[in-house]
Amino acid sequence: GETVVKETARIAVLDS
């Protein structure tokens, strides 16, 4: 994604 915050949030959900 463009925004690091959104990317990190998405990765966190996927990693969960």
Helices and strands as residue ranges (DSSP letters): H 4-15
